[in-house]
């Protein structure tokens, strides 16, 4: 399994079309399956970052003061959830949300360069899996930057630069972009997909944060009532 993972990772940065096309067209592919490739990378990165980095979120002074105590607590919980999803759980978030968003954007800008939505899903699944090892570069940035994790530079901008840099390299090698129009298409597809991902992740963090807050409130009320 380790050799298969390493071989797939290496080929994705050199000749990604070999990896994608062999899975889409061949009965048996010499490369690791895209879902397994993504999950292995995501789990390993989350485990390593969790063991090395502290993800305690200090919301003091970040969330504006609200007179209603419950609304204040809800706002703080949503912020904490969003920061955790954007840092500690970021590999899982791009696995769940970025793959389909890139594929939808690809249908808008790269339709003439692909064989359809399924091929885009496979390409972007392998792409996200190949990005995972580079997310380990975030560990020293999170640990030694001196900035809180609530800073957008740490939970949005820098992760976006890493994902974008590695992702566009793979896109360039896959789509063989050689002219200005080709670059415009792949950049537009990737940026649009990433913006959709940010919006979807924000919605997911708001819903999840609200659910955590509601469950805690129910538990507190139930405990007081006993």
C-alpha positions in Angstrom: 0.0 0.0 0.0 2.8 2.4 0.8 4.5 1.8 -2.5 1.2 2.3 -4.3 0.6 5.5 -2.5 4.1 6.9 -3.2 3.9 5.9 -6.9 0.5 7.6 -7.3 1.7 10.7 -5.5 4.8 11.0 -7.7 3.0 10.4 -10.9 0.3 13.0 -10.1 2.9 15.7 -10.1 4.6 14.4 -13.3 2.0 12.9 -15.5 -1.4 13.1 -13.8 -3.2 12.1 -17.0 -1.7 8.6 -16.7 -3.2 8.2 -13.2 -6.6 9.6 -14.0 -7.1 7.9 -17.4 -5.9 4.5 -16.2 -8.6 4.6 -13.5 -11.3 5.9 -15.8 -10.6 3.7 -18.8 -8.7 0.6 -17.7 -10.3 -2.4 -15.9 -7.3 -2.4 -13.5 -5.2 0.5 -12.6 -1.6 0.2 -11.3 -2.3 3.3 -9.2 -4.1 3.6 -5.9 -7.8 4.2 -6.0 -8.7 7.9 -5.7 -10.9 7.6 -2.6 -8.3 5.5 -0.7 -5.6 7.9 -1.9 -7.5 10.9 -0.5 -8.5 9.3 2.8 -5.0 8.0 3.6 -3.5 11.4 3.1 -6.3 13.2 5.1 -6.1 10.9 8.0 -2.3 11.0 8.2 -2.1 14.8 8.0 -4.9 15.3 10.6 -3.2 12.9 13.0 0.2 14.5 12.6 -1.0 18.0 13.0 -3.2 17.1 16.0 -0.3 15.5 17.8 2.1 18.4 17.1 0.0 21.5 17.1 -2.4 23.0 19.6 -5.8 24.0 18.1 -7.2 25.7 21.2 -9.1 28.7 19.9 -9.1 31.9 21.9 -12.2 34.0 20.9 -11.6 36.8 23.5 -11.8 40.1 21.7 -12.5 38.5 18.3 -16.3 38.1 18.6 -18.0 41.5 19.1 -19.7 41.9 22.4 -23.5 41.1 22.3 -25.9 41.9 25.1 -27.7 38.6 24.7 -25.5 36.0 26.5 -26.8 33.1 24.4 -26.2 34.9 21.1 -22.7 35.7 22.3 -22.0 32.1 23.1 -23.5 31.0 19.8 -21.3 33.4 17.9 -18.2 32.2 19.7 -19.1 28.5 19.1 -19.6 29.1 15.4 -16.2 30.9 15.2 -14.5 28.1 17.0 -16.1 25.5 14.7 -15.1 27.5 11.6 -11.5 27.8 12.8 -11.2 24.1 13.6 -12.7 23.2 10.2 -10.2 25.6 8.5 -7.2 24.3 10.4 -7.2 21.0 12.2 -9.9 19.4 10.1 -9.0 21.2 6.8 -7.9 17.9 5.1 -11.3 16.4 5.7 -13.0 19.6 4.5 -11.3 19.7 1.2 -11.9 15.9 0.7 -15.7 16.4 1.3 -16.4 19.8 -0.2 -13.5 20.9 -2.5 -13.7 17.8 -4.8 -17.3 18.4 -6.0 -16.9 22.2 -6.1 -13.8 21.9 -8.4 -15.7 19.4 -10.6 -18.7 21.7 -10.9 -16.4 24.7 -11.8 -14.6 22.4 -14.2 -17.8 21.8 -16.1 -18.2 25.5 -16.6 -14.6 26.3 -17.8 -13.0 23.0 -18.9 -15.9 21.1 -20.5 -14.2 20.9 -23.9 -11.1 19.5 -22.3 -12.6 16.6 -20.3 -14.8 13.6 -20.9 -17.5 14.7 -18.5 -18.3 15.2 -14.8 -17.1 11.7 -13.8 -13.6 12.3 -15.2 -13.5 15.6 -13.4 -14.4 13.9 -10.1 -11.7 11.4 -10.5 -9.1 14.1 -11.5 -10.0 16.3 -8.5 -10.1 13.4 -6.1 -6.5 12.4 -7.1 -5.6 16.1 -7.0 -6.8 16.6 -3.4 -5.0 13.4 -2.4 -1.8 14.7 -3.9 -2.1 18.0 -2.1 -2.3 16.4 1.4 1.4 16.0 2.1 2.0 19.7 1.4 -0.5 20.6 4.1 2.2 19.5 6.6 3.9 22.8 5.8 1.2 24.5 7.8 2.4 23.0 11.1 5.4 25.3 11.6 3.3 28.3 10.4 0.5 27.5 12.9 3.0 26.8 15.7 5.6 29.5 15.3 3.9 32.4 13.5 2.9 34.1 16.7 -0.6 34.8 15.3 -3.8 33.3 16.7 -5.6 30.7 14.6 -8.5 33.1 14.3 -6.3 35.3 12.0 -7.6 34.8 8.4 -3.9 34.6 7.2 -3.6 31.3 9.1 -7.0 29.7 8.6 -7.8 30.9 5.1 -5.1 32.7 3.1 -2.0 30.5 3.6 -3.9 27.2 3.3 -5.5 28.6 0.1 -2.1 29.5 -1.3 -0.7 25.9 -0.7 -3.8 24.2 -2.1 -3.8 26.6 -5.1 -0.1 26.3 -5.9 -0.1 22.5 -5.8 -3.5 22.2 -7.5 -2.7 24.5 -10.4 0.6 22.6 -11.0 -1.4 19.4 -11.4 -4.0 21.1 -13.6 -1.3 22.5 -15.8 0.3 19.1 -16.3 -3.1 17.4 -16.9 -4.6 19.9 -19.3 -1.3 20.7 -20.9 -1.9 24.5 -20.7 0.5 26.2 -23.0 -1.2 29.4 -24.1 -2.8 32.4 -22.4 -6.4 31.2 -22.9 -5.6 27.8 -21.5 -4.1 29.3 -18.4 -7.2 31.6 -18.0 -9.5 28.5 -18.2 -7.7 26.4 -15.6 -7.1 29.4 -13.2 -10.8 30.4 -13.6 -11.9 26.8 -12.9 -9.7 26.4 -9.8 -10.5 29.8 -8.3 -14.2 29.4 -8.9 -14.2 26.0 -7.3 -12.2 27.2 -4.3 -14.5 30.2 -3.8 -17.5 27.8 -3.8 -15.7 25.6 -1.4 -15.1 28.5 1.0 -18.8 29.4 0.9 -19.9 25.8 1.5 -17.4 25.3 4.3 -18.7 28.5 5.9 -22.2 27.3 5.8 -21.2 23.9 7.1 -19.3 25.4 10.0 -22.3 27.7 10.9 -24.7 24.7 10.9 -22.3 22.5 12.9 -21.5 25.3 15.4 -25.2 25.9 15.9 -25.8 22.2 16.5 -23.0 21.9 19.0 -24.3 25.0 20.8 -27.9 23.6 20.8 -26.8 20.2 22.1 -24.8 21.8 24.9 -27.7 24.0 25.9 -30.1 21.1 26.0 -27.6 19.2 28.1 -27.3 22.1 30.5 -31.0 22.6 30.8 -31.6 18.9 31.3 -28.8 18.8 34.0 -30.4 21.8 35.8 -33.7 20.2 35.7 -32.7 17.0 37.4 
